[in-house]
Amino acid sequence: MKVAVDPRLKMWYVAFTDNTHYRFWFSPLLRKGFAHCYAFTFDTEAQRWIFYDPTWSGTTIRCFNQEQMERVLTAVRGQDIILQVKITDKPFIMRHFQNCASIIGNLLGVNLFIPTPYRLFCALKKNGGQFSFLSSMKVEKENYGRYSKGNNGETKGS
């Protein structure tokens, strides 16, 4: 099985946020800044941004022109943690438990045994995900577990 996205859309932005409209019994167990995740990309052929947001109440897929997307990006810039990620053609395993992290993981070809937004973040960082220009400098300097940057710029962890 291959990643189920258009092969022309190789670069995605994955955003992690605490801004959600729902809370569950397990919400206090989630790491701060990682209650939810969503993704977006730019389709150069269509000249449109594609916004993909899977939530418990349904999935939102929207297309934005540049002006509309600039308003969205202004709202999340420096507030959400955003990684720039290249899609690979690695196979993925469909999980029975579906949440935002497992769905975005499937979109990007990332296997997650326990799908949480923070575990997705760690897997993307481990596989070469870079902080986007949309993330604040404060976010880049914070320590995000074993996948944080060391003093010499190398990624810690295996």
Buried (B, 14 or more C-beta within 10 A) or exposed (E): EEBEBEEEBBEBBBBBBBEBEEEEEEEEEBBEBBBBBBBBBBEEEEEBBBBBBBBEEEEEEBEBEEEBBEEBBEEBBEBBBBBBBEBBEEEBEEBEEEBBBBBBBBBBBBBBEEBBBBBBBBBBBBBEBBBBEBBBEEBBEEEBEEBBBEEEEEEEEE
